[in-house]
Amino acid sequence: MMTVFVLAQLRVKDLVAYNRYQERFMPILKEFGGRLLPADETPETVEVIWEGDKVVPISFESRYAFEAWSESAAYREIARNRSAGAAAKILLIAGVEKSGWQARCRSGHGVSL
């Protein structure tokens, strides 16, 4: 299985609704094996015009685990508060297998950002 990452850029528009989402988020995330990576409410902009208030990176052991979480009744129930409370841009990013990454680094391909 290959790890997948979720990267959410959020702009809070209704703090009360967003707080309701946050209150129930972690137990549901943990139930499906998701891990919250270091989140930042004031990320430093390097090369883009930042349009959000917060960035939230999450990892799952597989796409299957991500889909089980994102399609679960428990998450869909709280996601209504996230949608009401924050505008979001959400990316699903496939992980890179360690052996493949090392091979690309040695060859000089696929290493620039």
Secondary structure, DSSP 8 states (H G I E B T S, - for coil): ---EEEEEEEEES-HHHHHHHHHHHHHHHHHTT-EE---BSS---SSS----SEEEEEEESSHHHHHHHHTSHHHHHHHHHHHHHEEEEEEEEE---HHHHHHHHHHT-S---
